Amino acid sequence: MPGTNLQERTTTPAASPRVLQAANTVTAVRTIGAVTLAIAAAATRDPVLAVAAYLVYWVGDMLDGWTARRLNQETRFGAVFDILADRLCCVLCIIPLLQARPEMVAPIAVFLLQFVVVDLALSLSFLRFGLLSPNYFFRVHRGVFQWNWSPLAKAANTSALVLLALFVPSPWPALTLALAVTVIKVVSLVVVGRLVPVPGYRAAP
């Protein structure tokens, strides 16, 4: 909203955040849609359904964030809901890809370990610092933000590996990327773990 204090928006949730709001509804709808399509794709081995599942997942993931910012509906509940929904969509959407490209089992296994375990812990660390979401982590540590939540970092963490696994015959490029991202996530998690917020901490400009 025009005139809203940025410090307030990035660190302080509403007193009574609404769960049933447009942004969370988008997250719920895109999750149900992507999960349904992914299960159907895995059951039928239909590549069209598999592509549709990823499109619903990726487009919906961008749309719910845009809706939250546009309508000033950013909440910690919404951020956590989005983070958990991403993991569910990712795990189920990747099953048809593994069925079609079983030779990609190594990079996919590394990616899932990184995204579902390491990146989940890292993404939820914003809660320690009074932020509304990881998108504002630059107020705590700019380097960690750039390597994990900048647009380029987000693309490398999800879509880049899927595209490599789908279109590159050799598993080595996808495995190299998966290992590199894993190293970045582990190092970032160590850095964040050493940041100790004081009582009443707010990520001041």
C-alpha positions in Angstrom: 0.0 0.0 0.0 1.3 3.5 -0.8 2.7 5.2 2.3 3.1 1.9 4.2 6.3 1.9 6.2 8.7 -0.7 4.6 10.2 -1.5 8.0 6.7 -2.3 9.3 5.8 -4.4 6.3 9.0 -6.5 6.3 9.1 -7.3 10.0 5.7 -7.0 11.7 2.8 -9.2 10.9 -0.8 -8.0 11.3 -2.2 -8.3 14.8 -4.8 -10.9 13.6 -3.7 -12.1 10.1 -6.5 -13.6 8.1 -6.0 -17.2 7.0 -8.8 -17.1 4.4 -7.5 -14.4 2.1 -6.8 -14.2 -1.6 -3.0 -15.0 -1.5 -3.5 -18.1 0.7 -6.4 -19.1 -1.5 -4.1 -19.0 -4.6 -1.6 -21.1 -2.7 -4.2 -23.7 -1.8 -5.7 -23.8 -5.3 -2.3 -24.1 -7.1 -1.2 -26.8 -4.6 -4.3 -28.9 -5.1 -4.1 -28.4 -8.9 -0.4 -29.3 -9.2 -0.7 -32.3 -6.8 -3.8 -33.6 -8.7 -2.1 -33.3 -12.1 1.2 -34.8 -10.8 -0.6 -37.9 -9.4 -2.5 -38.3 -12.6 0.7 -38.0 -14.6 2.4 -40.6 -12.5 -0.5 -43.0 -12.8 -0.9 -42.6 -16.5 2.7 -41.7 -17.5 1.2 -38.9 -19.6 3.9 -36.2 -20.4 1.2 -33.6 -21.0 -0.2 -33.9 -17.5 3.4 -33.9 -16.1 4.1 -30.6 -17.9 0.8 -29.2 -16.8 1.5 -30.1 -13.2 4.8 -28.1 -13.3 3.2 -25.2 -15.0 0.5 -25.0 -12.3 3.1 -25.3 -9.6 5.5 -22.6 -11.0 2.9 -20.1 -12.3 0.9 -20.5 -9.1 4.0 -20.0 -6.9 4.7 -16.7 -8.6 1.0 -15.7 -8.5 0.5 -16.2 -4.8 3.5 -14.1 -3.9 2.5 -11.4 -6.3 -1.1 -11.4 -4.9 0.2 -11.2 -1.3 2.4 -8.2 -2.1 -0.2 -6.5 -4.4 -3.0 -6.8 -1.9 -0.8 -6.2 1.2 -1.6 -9.7 2.5 1.8 -10.8 3.5 1.8 -12.8 6.7 4.1 -15.3 8.4 1.3 -17.9 8.1 1.1 -17.3 4.4 4.9 -17.5 4.0 5.1 -20.8 5.9 2.1 -22.2 4.0 3.8 -21.3 0.7 7.1 -22.9 1.7 5.4 -26.2 2.8 3.2 -26.2 -0.3 6.3 -25.8 -2.5 7.8 -29.0 -1.0 4.7 -31.0 -1.5 4.3 -29.9 -5.1 8.0 -30.4 -5.8 8.1 -34.0 -4.5 5.0 -35.1 -6.4 5.7 -33.2 -9.6 9.2 -34.8 -9.9 7.9 -38.4 -9.8 6.7 -38.3 -13.5 10.1 -36.8 -14.4 11.9 -39.7 -12.7 9.6 -42.2 -14.4 10.5 -40.7 -17.8 14.2 -40.3 -17.0 15.3 -43.0 -14.5 18.9 -42.2 -15.4 18.4 -38.9 -13.5 17.9 -40.6 -10.2 21.2 -39.3 -8.7 20.7 -35.6 -9.4 17.0 -35.9 -8.4 17.9 -37.6 -5.1 20.4 -34.9 -4.3 18.0 -32.2 -5.2 15.2 -33.6 -3.1 17.5 -34.0 -0.1 18.6 -30.4 -0.5 15.2 -28.9 -1.2 13.0 -30.9 1.2 15.4 -30.9 4.2 18.2 -28.3 4.0 16.4 -25.6 2.1 13.3 -26.1 4.3 15.3 -25.4 7.4 16.9 -22.4 5.7 13.7 -21.0 4.4 12.0 -21.2 7.8 14.8 -19.4 9.5 13.2 -16.0 8.7 10.9 -16.7 11.6 13.8 -16.2 14.0 14.3 -12.6 12.9 10.8 -11.2 13.0 10.5 -11.0 9.2 7.3 -11.6 7.2 9.0 -14.0 4.7 12.4 -15.0 3.3 11.9 -12.3 0.6 13.0 -9.8 3.2 16.1 -11.6 4.4 18.3 -9.0 2.8 17.6 -6.9 5.9 19.4 -9.6 8.0 22.2 -10.8 5.6 22.4 -9.6 2.1 24.7 -12.3 0.9 22.5 -15.1 2.1 19.5 -13.4 0.5 21.3 -13.1 -2.9 22.4 -16.7 -3.0 19.0 -18.1 -1.9 16.0 -15.8 -2.6 17.0 -13.5 -5.4 15.1 -14.3 -8.7 18.2 -16.0 -10.2 18.8 -18.1 -7.1 15.2 -19.3 -7.0 15.3 -20.3 -10.7 18.5 -22.2 -10.2 17.1 -24.0 -7.2 14.0 -25.4 -8.9 13.4 -24.9 -12.6 17.0 -25.1 -13.8 17.5 -28.6 -12.5 14.2 -29.8 -13.9 15.0 -28.5 -17.3 18.5 -30.0 -17.3 17.1 -33.4 -16.2 14.4 -33.2 -18.9 16.4 -32.0 -21.9 20.1 -32.9 -21.3 20.8 -36.6 -22.0 23.7 -36.9 -19.5 22.9 -36.8 -15.8 26.2 -35.0 -15.0 25.2 -31.4 -15.6 22.1 -31.8 -13.5 24.1 -33.6 -10.8 26.7 -30.9 -10.8 24.1 -28.2 -10.4 22.3 -30.1 -7.6 25.6 -30.6 -5.7 26.5 -26.9 -6.2 23.2 -25.7 -4.9 23.4 -28.1 -2.0 26.8 -26.7 -1.0 25.3 -23.1 -1.1 22.4 -24.1 1.0 24.5 -25.9 3.6 26.9 -22.9 3.9 24.0 -20.5 4.1 22.4 -22.5 6.8 25.7 -22.4 8.8 25.9 -18.7 8.3 22.3 -18.1 9.4 22.8 -20.4 12.4 25.6 -18.2 13.6 23.4 -15.1 13.5 21.9 -14.6 17.0 18.9 -12.3 17.1 18.7 -10.4 20.4 15.4 -10.1 22.3 13.0 -7.8 20.5 15.1 -8.0 17.4 13.7 -6.4 14.3 15.7 -6.2 11.0 16.2 -2.5 11.0 17.2 -0.8 7.7 
